[in-house]
Amino acid sequence: MQNKYPSKLQNIVDELSFFTDQNDKISLLIDYAEKYKPVPEVIATRPFSDEHKVEYCESEAYVWVKQNNDGTIKLYFAIENPQGVSAKALAAILDEGLSGETSETILGVSTDVVFDLFGQKLSMGKNLGLTGILQLVQREIKKVK
């Protein structure tokens, strides 16, 4: 079977899909949220610019994209809501799963990844916010290309 996503991201999707019990899946997502690292001050300082703010995200998420010397991409995130566990989990997953990939690879990632990671039972608001994080990553990548 062909992978739907770049290998590091696919491994995370596969790991989460292994859990059939929703509580086990939630525990793993919380583990990812705990891996979240806020944007370093050399990239951005508060107050963050609205141009980096994710629309419709209740967790006040911000996204920055930097191109590495080898042409690959490094992703940075700020999640300002301390209760934003899903947004923090997604930020950590996208950083782990997509940083180090090429622009073209990241631009090819479908927003379906949000459902593949979090399941089909997301509320409309949470879905809008989480897919908005990936969409802003992709818009920012088009600016650095």
C-alpha positions in Angstrom: 0.0 0.0 0.0 1.3 3.4 -0.9 1.8 5.9 1.9 -0.6 8.8 1.9 1.9 11.1 3.6 5.7 11.6 3.9 7.3 8.8 5.8 7.8 10.4 9.3 4.2 11.8 9.2 2.9 8.5 7.9 4.5 6.7 10.8 2.7 9.0 13.3 -0.6 8.4 11.5 0.0 4.7 11.6 0.9 4.7 15.3 -2.3 6.6 16.1 -4.5 4.4 13.9 -3.1 1.3 15.7 -5.2 2.3 18.8 -8.9 1.2 18.5 -9.7 2.5 22.1 -10.4 6.2 21.9 -8.9 6.8 25.4 -5.6 5.2 24.3 -5.5 7.4 21.2 -6.3 10.5 23.4 -3.4 9.6 25.7 -1.0 9.4 22.8 -2.2 12.7 21.5 -1.7 14.2 24.9 1.9 12.8 24.8 2.4 14.6 21.5 1.0 17.8 23.0 3.6 17.5 25.8 6.3 17.4 23.2 5.2 20.8 21.8 7.9 23.4 21.8 6.9 27.1 21.5 8.5 29.2 18.8 12.0 30.3 19.8 12.5 34.1 20.3 15.0 34.2 17.4 12.1 33.3 15.1 9.3 35.4 16.7 8.5 37.4 19.8 5.2 38.4 21.4 3.0 40.1 20.5 2.9 37.8 17.4 1.9 39.3 14.1 -1.7 38.6 12.9 -0.2 37.5 9.5 1.0 34.4 11.3 -2.2 33.7 13.2 -4.4 30.8 12.2 -7.9 31.8 11.3 -10.8 30.1 13.2 -8.4 28.4 15.7 -9.8 28.8 19.2 -6.3 28.0 20.6 -4.7 31.1 19.1 -2.3 29.2 17.0 0.5 30.9 15.0 2.8 29.5 12.3 6.2 30.3 11.0 8.1 28.6 8.2 11.8 28.8 7.6 13.8 27.4 4.7 16.9 25.5 5.8 20.2 25.9 3.8 19.6 22.5 2.1 16.2 23.7 0.9 14.1 21.7 3.3 11.6 23.4 5.6 11.5 23.9 9.4 8.1 24.6 11.0 7.6 26.7 14.1 4.4 27.1 16.1 3.0 29.2 19.0 -0.2 28.0 20.7 -1.3 30.7 23.1 -4.2 29.0 24.8 -2.8 26.8 27.6 -5.8 24.5 27.1 -5.1 24.0 23.4 -4.1 20.4 23.7 -5.3 19.4 20.3 -3.5 22.3 18.6 -0.3 21.6 20.6 -0.5 17.9 19.6 -0.9 18.9 15.9 1.9 21.4 16.1 4.2 18.8 17.6 3.1 16.2 15.0 3.6 18.5 12.1 7.0 19.6 13.3 8.1 16.0 13.9 6.5 14.7 10.7 7.1 17.5 8.2 10.2 19.6 9.3 13.1 18.5 7.2 10.9 17.8 4.2 10.8 19.8 0.9 8.3 22.5 0.2 6.7 20.4 -2.6 6.3 17.4 -0.2 4.6 19.6 2.5 2.4 21.3 -0.1 1.2 17.9 -1.1 -0.1 17.0 2.3 -3.9 16.9 2.4 -5.9 18.4 5.3 -7.3 14.8 5.6 -4.4 14.3 7.9 -6.4 16.0 10.7 -9.1 13.3 10.5 -6.4 10.6 10.1 -4.8 11.8 13.3 -7.7 12.9 15.5 -10.6 10.7 14.1 -13.8 11.6 12.4 -15.6 12.9 15.5 -14.1 16.3 15.6 -16.5 19.2 16.1 -16.8 21.7 13.2 -14.9 24.3 15.2 -12.0 22.1 16.1 -11.8 20.8 12.6 -11.7 24.3 11.2 -8.9 25.3 13.6 -6.8 22.3 13.1 -7.0 22.2 9.4 -6.3 25.9 9.4 -3.0 25.2 11.0 -1.9 23.0 8.1 -3.4 25.4 5.6 -1.4 28.3 7.1 1.8 26.2 7.0 1.2 25.6 3.3 0.4 29.3 2.6 3.6 30.3 4.4 5.7 27.8 2.4 4.5 29.4 -0.8 5.9 32.7 0.5 9.4 31.2 1.0 9.6 29.2 -2.2 
